[in-house]
Amino acid sequence: MNNENVKFNMDLIGALPQNKIVEQAKDALSRRGYYTGNIWHIEDVQKDFYCDDFEADEILSDVFSKQSVIDAICNAIEYECNFRGLERRPKRNV
């Protein structure tokens, strides 16, 4: 794809309502295997705390980068898979 097509597509995106842009982005990610059912927004921070967009984004980044959050998610995935009786794959050497 050349740069003109990218610019044209970005112009189209800019003309869409915000919620439509988000839905299209979520659909594109979902088609590629990403889970998009739980998307966080800076307003999730700003509804309870006074901060600008940049700081709210940093807070979300810091929260989701914490090892304790990653561990909790991995443990919850393992619990749910075990609860459903799924067989564990052998560990891969990466």
N, C-alpha and C positions, 0 to 999 in steps of 0.2 A: 504494500500500500504506500502510495507516495504522500508527501506532506500536504498536498492540496486536498486529498480525500480526507485526511485527518482533520484539517481545518474545517472542511465542509461539515463533517460529522459533528465536530464540536459546536459549530454554529447551530446545527439542528438541536443538539442537546440543550444549548442555552435558551432555546425558544420553548422548551417543554416546561410544564409545571414541576416544581421541586419534587413532589411525591412521585411523579411519573419517572423522573430521572433515577430516584432511589430504587424504585421497583425494577426498572430495566437493569440497573447495576446488580441488584440482588439476583435477578433472573440469570444474568450472564455468569455470575459467580457460581450459582447453584448448578448450572449446566456443566461447570468444570469441577464439580465435586465438593465445593465449599459449603459449609453449613451457614445459612444466612437468617435463620429463624430468630436470632437474638442479636440485634444490632444495637450498639450503644451510641449515644449522641452526646455532644457537649452539654446539651440542655439537661441531661440526666444529672450532671454536676451542678449546673447553674440554677436549677430549680430550688436547691437547698443552700447554695453558697454563693457569695458575691465573688465573681472572678470573670476575667475576660475569656474570649474564645480560646486564645493560645494557652492560657493556664489550665482551662478545663480539659483541653486536649492532652496536655502534659500529664494531668492527673489520671486520665483514663489510660494513657500509655504506661505510666508508672504502675498503676493497679494491675493491668493485665500482663505486665512483664514480671511481676513478683513470682518467685519460685513457689510460694505457698499457694497462689492462685492456680498456677500451672499444675502443681501436685494435686490440688483439690479436683480440678477438672479431669485429670488422668485417672484419679481414684474413682470418681463418679462414673466415668466411662467403663472402667473395669467392673465396678459394681453392677452396672446396668447390663453389661454383656454376660456376666456370671448369672444374674437374676434370670436372664432369658435363656440360659443354658447353652450359650455359644461356646464352641471349641476354640481355644487359644491357638494361634498360629505359632510355629517355631520362631524363635528370635532370629532375625537376619543380621548378618555382619555387614555393617554399612561403612 
